[in-house]
């Protein structure tokens, strides 16, 4: 059974969710409105991790570490785009999504 369309999807339980009520379902850190893409943008811009943590104190350090560790594992098996990986997670959990 698929979740109700307004129910947040736990893409990475306790770490990343997709909620149609927040940023149109874009993956965000759990219990925040901070898109995961923001962290990826900081990393792409070579910004130190502490800058992200200072700018978004609502995101827990454990969430960031868990996400980055899981993404590093995906990179090891050839993944190139974290945003596409998260969207694939969303698609797997909610095949009727528009993403």
CNS distance restraints for C-alpha pairs under 8 A (distance, minus, plus):
assign (resid   2 and name CA) (resid  93 and name CA) 7.91 0.50 0.50
assign (resid   2 and name CA) (resid  94 and name CA) 6.55 0.50 0.50
assign (resid   3 and name CA) (resid   7 and name CA) 6.13 0.50 0.50
assign (resid   3 and name CA) (resid   9 and name CA) 7.80 0.50 0.50
assign (resid   3 and name CA) (resid  94 and name CA) 7.59 0.50 0.50
assign (resid   5 and name CA) (resid  20 and name CA) 7.21 0.50 0.50
assign (resid   6 and name CA) (resid  19 and name CA) 6.65 0.50 0.50
assign (resid   6 and name CA) (resid  20 and name CA) 5.83 0.50 0.50
assign (resid   6 and name CA) (resid  21 and name CA) 6.81 0.50 0.50
assign (resid   7 and name CA) (resid  19 and name CA) 6.45 0.50 0.50
assign (resid   7 and name CA) (resid  20 and name CA) 7.70 0.50 0.50
assign (resid   8 and name CA) (resid  17 and name CA) 6.11 0.50 0.50
assign (resid   8 and name CA) (resid  18 and name CA) 5.36 0.50 0.50
assign (resid   8 and name CA) (resid  19 and name CA) 4.14 0.50 0.50
assign (resid   8 and name CA) (resid  20 and name CA) 7.10 0.50 0.50
assign (resid   9 and name CA) (resid  17 and name CA) 5.27 0.50 0.50
assign (resid   9 and name CA) (resid  18 and name CA) 5.00 0.50 0.50
assign (resid   9 and name CA) (resid  19 and name CA) 6.32 0.50 0.50
assign (resid   9 and name CA) (resid  90 and name CA) 7.40 0.50 0.50
assign (resid   9 and name CA) (resid  93 and name CA) 7.41 0.50 0.50
assign (resid  10 and name CA) (resid  14 and name CA) 7.09 0.50 0.50
assign (resid  10 and name CA) (resid  15 and name CA) 7.84 0.50 0.50
assign (resid  10 and name CA) (resid  16 and name CA) 6.27 0.50 0.50
assign (resid  10 and name CA) (resid  17 and name CA) 4.59 0.50 0.50
assign (resid  10 and name CA) (resid  18 and name CA) 6.76 0.50 0.50
assign (resid  11 and name CA) (resid  15 and name CA) 7.82 0.50 0.50
assign (resid  11 and name CA) (resid  16 and name CA) 5.47 0.50 0.50
assign (resid  11 and name CA) (resid  17 and name CA) 5.14 0.50 0.50
assign (resid  11 and name CA) (resid  18 and name CA) 6.77 0.50 0.50
assign (resid  11 and name CA) (resid  27 and name CA) 7.88 0.50 0.50
assign (resid  11 and name CA) (resid  86 and name CA) 7.46 0.50 0.50
assign (resid  11 and name CA) (resid  89 and name CA) 6.14 0.50 0.50
assign (resid  11 and name CA) (resid  90 and name CA) 6.34 0.50 0.50
assign (resid  11 and name CA) (resid  93 and name CA) 7.73 0.50 0.50
assign (resid  12 and name CA) (resid  16 and name CA) 4.92 0.50 0.50
assign (resid  12 and name CA) (resid  17 and name CA) 6.73 0.50 0.50
assign (resid  13 and name CA) (resid  17 and name CA) 7.42 0.50 0.50
assign (resid  14 and name CA) (resid  30 and name CA) 5.76 0.50 0.50
assign (resid  14 and name CA) (resid  63 and name CA) 7.50 0.50 0.50
assign (resid  15 and name CA) (resid  29 and name CA) 5.59 0.50 0.50
assign (resid  15 and name CA) (resid  30 and name CA) 5.14 0.50 0.50
assign (resid  15 and name CA) (resid  63 and name CA) 4.98 0.50 0.50
assign (resid  15 and name CA) (resid  64 and name CA) 7.80 0.50 0.50
assign (resid  15 and name CA) (resid  66 and name CA) 7.30 0.50 0.50
assign (resid  15 and name CA) (resid  67 and name CA) 6.95 0.50 0.50
assign (resid  16 and name CA) (resid  27 and name CA) 6.27 0.50 0.50
assign (resid  16 and name CA) (resid  28 and name CA) 5.52 0.50 0.50
assign (resid  16 and name CA) (resid  29 and name CA) 4.48 0.50 0.50
assign (resid  16 and name CA) (resid  30 and name CA) 5.01 0.50 0.50
assign (resid  16 and name CA) (resid  36 and name CA) 7.59 0.50 0.50
assign (resid  16 and name CA) (resid  63 and name CA) 7.89 0.50 0.50
assign (resid  16 and name CA) (resid  67 and name CA) 7.87 0.50 0.50
assign (resid  17 and name CA) (resid  27 and name CA) 5.53 0.50 0.50
assign (resid  17 and name CA) (resid  28 and name CA) 5.54 0.50 0.50
assign (resid  17 and name CA) (resid  29 and name CA) 6.20 0.50 0.50
assign (resid  17 and name CA) (resid  30 and name CA) 5.44 0.50 0.50
assign (resid  18 and name CA) (resid  22 and name CA) 7.67 0.50 0.50
assign (resid  18 and name CA) (resid  25 and name CA) 4.85 0.50 0.50
assign (resid  18 and name CA) (resid  26 and name CA) 5.78 0.50 0.50
assign (resid  18 and name CA) (resid  27 and name CA) 4.61 0.50 0.50
assign (resid  18 and name CA) (resid  28 and name CA) 6.29 0.50 0.50
assign (resid  18 and name CA) (resid  90 and name CA) 7.22 0.50 0.50
assign (resid  19 and name CA) (resid  23 and name CA) 7.68 0.50 0.50
assign (resid  19 and name CA) (resid  24 and name CA) 7.05 0.50 0.50
assign (resid  19 and name CA) (resid  25 and name CA) 4.56 0.50 0.50
assign (resid  19 and name CA) (resid  26 and name CA) 7.22 0.50 0.50
assign (resid  19 and name CA) (resid  27 and name CA) 7.54 0.50 0.50
assign (resid  20 and name CA) (resid  24 and name CA) 4.71 0.50 0.50
assign (resid  20 and name CA) (resid  25 and name CA) 4.00 0.50 0.50
assign (resid  20 and name CA) (resid  26 and name CA) 7.67 0.50 0.50
assign (resid  21 and name CA) (resid  25 and name CA) 6.67 0.50 0.50
assign (resid  22 and name CA) (resid  26 and name CA) 7.19 0.50 0.50
assign (resid  22 and name CA) (resid  33 and name CA) 6.46 0.50 0.50
assign (resid  23 and name CA) (resid  33 and name CA) 7.62 0.50 0.50
assign (resid  23 and name CA) (resid  35 and name CA) 7.83 0.50 0.50
assign (resid  26 and name CA) (resid  35 and name CA) 6.74 0.50 0.50
assign (resid  27 and name CA) (resid  35 and name CA) 5.82 0.50 0.50
assign (resid  27 and name CA) (resid  36 and name CA) 5.95 0.50 0.50
assign (resid  27 and name CA) (resid  37 and name CA) 7.79 0.50 0.50
assign (resid  27 and name CA) (resid  86 and name CA) 6.97 0.50 0.50
assign (resid  27 and name CA) (resid  87 and name CA) 7.77 0.50 0.50
assign (resid  28 and name CA) (resid  32 and name CA) 6.86 0.50 0.50
assign (resid  28 and name CA) (resid  33 and name CA) 5.97 0.50 0.50
assign (resid  28 and name CA) (resid  34 and name CA) 5.26 0.50 0.50
assign (resid  28 and name CA) (resid  35 and name CA) 4.00 0.50 0.50
assign (resid  28 and name CA) (resid  36 and name CA) 5.05 0.50 0.50
assign (resid  28 and name CA) (resid  37 and name CA) 7.97 0.50 0.50
assign (resid  29 and name CA) (resid  33 and name CA) 6.86 0.50 0.50
assign (resid  29 and name CA) (resid  34 and name CA) 5.81 0.50 0.50
assign (resid  29 and name CA) (resid  35 and name CA) 6.35 0.50 0.50
assign (resid  29 and name CA) (resid  36 and name CA) 6.15 0.50 0.50
assign (resid  29 and name CA) (resid  59 and name CA) 6.64 0.50 0.50
assign (resid  29 and name CA) (resid  63 and name CA) 7.26 0.50 0.50
assign (resid  32 and name CA) (resid  58 and name CA) 6.49 0.50 0.50
assign (resid  32 and name CA) (resid  59 and name CA) 6.78 0.50 0.50
assign (resid  34 and name CA) (resid  38 and name CA) 7.10 0.50 0.50
assign (resid  34 and name CA) (resid  56 and name CA) 7.59 0.50 0.50
assign (resid  34 and name CA) (resid  59 and name CA) 7.52 0.50 0.50
assign (resid  35 and name CA) (resid  39 and name CA) 7.51 0.50 0.50
assign (resid  36 and name CA) (resid  40 and name CA) 6.54 0.50 0.50
assign (resid  37 and name CA) (resid  41 and name CA) 6.01 0.50 0.50
assign (resid  37 and name CA) (resid  83 and name CA) 6.76 0.50 0.50
assign (resid  38 and name CA) (resid  42 and name CA) 6.28 0.50 0.50
assign (resid  39 and name CA) (resid  43 and name CA) 6.24 0.50 0.50
assign (resid  39 and name CA) (resid  52 and name CA) 6.75 0.50 0.50
assign (resid  40 and name CA) (resid  44 and name CA) 6.03 0.50 0.50
assign (resid  40 and name CA) (resid  82 and name CA) 7.75 0.50 0.50
assign (resid  41 and name CA) (resid  45 and name CA) 6.11 0.50 0.50
assign (resid  42 and name CA) (resid  46 and name CA) 6.44 0.50 0.50
assign (resid  42 and name CA) (resid  47 and name CA) 5.23 0.50 0.50
assign (resid  42 and name CA) (resid  48 and name CA) 7.68 0.50 0.50
assign (resid  42 and name CA) (resid  49 and name CA) 7.75 0.50 0.50
assign (resid  42 and name CA) (resid  52 and name CA) 6.79 0.50 0.50
assign (resid  43 and name CA) (resid  47 and name CA) 5.66 0.50 0.50
assign (resid  43 and name CA) (resid  48 and name CA) 7.32 0.50 0.50
assign (resid  43 and name CA) (resid  49 and name CA) 7.44 0.50 0.50
assign (resid  47 and name CA) (resid  51 and name CA) 6.68 0.50 0.50
assign (resid  47 and name CA) (resid  52 and name CA) 7.71 0.50 0.50
assign (resid  48 and name CA) (resid  52 and name CA) 7.25 0.50 0.50
assign (resid  49 and name CA) (resid  53 and name CA) 6.41 0.50 0.50
assign (resid  50 and name CA) (resid  54 and name CA) 6.04 0.50 0.50
assign (resid  51 and name CA) (resid  55 and name CA) 6.08 0.50 0.50
assign (resid  52 and name CA) (resid  56 and name CA) 5.97 0.50 0.50
assign (resid  53 and name CA) (resid  57 and name CA) 5.47 0.50 0.50
assign (resid  53 and name CA) (resid  59 and name CA) 7.10 0.50 0.50
assign (resid  53 and name CA) (resid  61 and name CA) 7.29 0.50 0.50
assign (resid  59 and name CA) (resid  63 and name CA) 6.82 0.50 0.50
assign (resid  59 and name CA) (resid  64 and name CA) 7.38 0.50 0.50
assign (resid  60 and name CA) (resid  64 and name CA) 6.68 0.50 0.50
assign (resid  61 and name CA) (resid  65 and name CA) 6.15 0.50 0.50
assign (resid  62 and name CA) (resid  66 and name CA) 5.93 0.50 0.50
assign (resid  63 and name CA) (resid  67 and name CA) 6.05 0.50 0.50
assign (resid  64 and name CA) (resid  68 and name CA) 6.03 0.50 0.50
assign (resid  65 and name CA) (resid  69 and name CA) 5.99 0.50 0.50
assign (resid  66 and name CA) (resid  70 and name CA) 6.14 0.50 0.50
assign (resid  67 and name CA) (resid  71 and name CA) 6.06 0.50 0.50
assign (resid  68 and name CA) (resid  72 and name CA) 6.01 0.50 0.50
assign (resid  69 and name CA) (resid  73 and name CA) 6.39 0.50 0.50
assign (resid  70 and name CA) (resid  74 and name CA) 6.43 0.50 0.50
assign (resid  71 and name CA) (resid  75 and name CA) 6.22 0.50 0.50
assign (resid  71 and name CA) (resid  82 and name CA) 6.78 0.50 0.50
assign (resid  72 and name CA) (resid  76 and name CA) 6.33 0.50 0.50
assign (resid  73 and name CA) (resid  77 and name CA) 6.81 0.50 0.50
assign (resid  74 and name CA) (resid  78 and name CA) 6.60 0.50 0.50
assign (resid  74 and name CA) (resid  79 and name CA) 5.35 0.50 0.50
assign (resid  75 and name CA) (resid  79 and name CA) 4.59 0.50 0.50
assign (resid  75 and name CA) (resid  80 and name CA) 6.30 0.50 0.50
assign (resid  79 and name CA) (resid  85 and name CA) 7.50 0.50 0.50
assign (resid  81 and name CA) (resid  85 and name CA) 6.30 0.50 0.50
assign (resid  82 and name CA) (resid  86 and name CA) 6.21 0.50 0.50
assign (resid  83 and name CA) (resid  87 and name CA) 6.21 0.50 0.50
assign (resid  84 and name CA) (resid  88 and name CA) 6.06 0.50 0.50
assign (resid  85 and name CA) (resid  89 and name CA) 6.33 0.50 0.50
assign (resid  86 and name CA) (resid  90 and name CA) 6.29 0.50 0.50
assign (resid  87 and name CA) (resid  91 and name CA) 6.13 0.50 0.50
assign (resid  87 and name CA) (resid  99 and name CA) 6.79 0.50 0.50
assign (resid  88 and name CA) (resid  92 and name CA) 6.11 0.50 0.50
assign (resid  89 and name CA) (resid  93 and name CA) 6.35 0.50 0.50
assign (resid  90 and name CA) (resid  94 and name CA) 5.99 0.50 0.50
assign (resid  90 and name CA) (resid  95 and name CA) 7.89 0.50 0.50
assign (resid  90 and name CA) (resid  97 and name CA) 7.89 0.50 0.50
assign (resid  90 and name CA) (resid  99 and name CA) 7.75 0.50 0.50
assign (resid  91 and name CA) (resid  95 and name CA) 4.98 0.50 0.50
assign (resid  91 and name CA) (resid  96 and name CA) 7.61 0.50 0.50
assign (resid  91 and name CA) (resid  97 and name CA) 6.52 0.50 0.50
assign (resid  91 and name CA) (resid  99 and name CA) 6.94 0.50 0.50
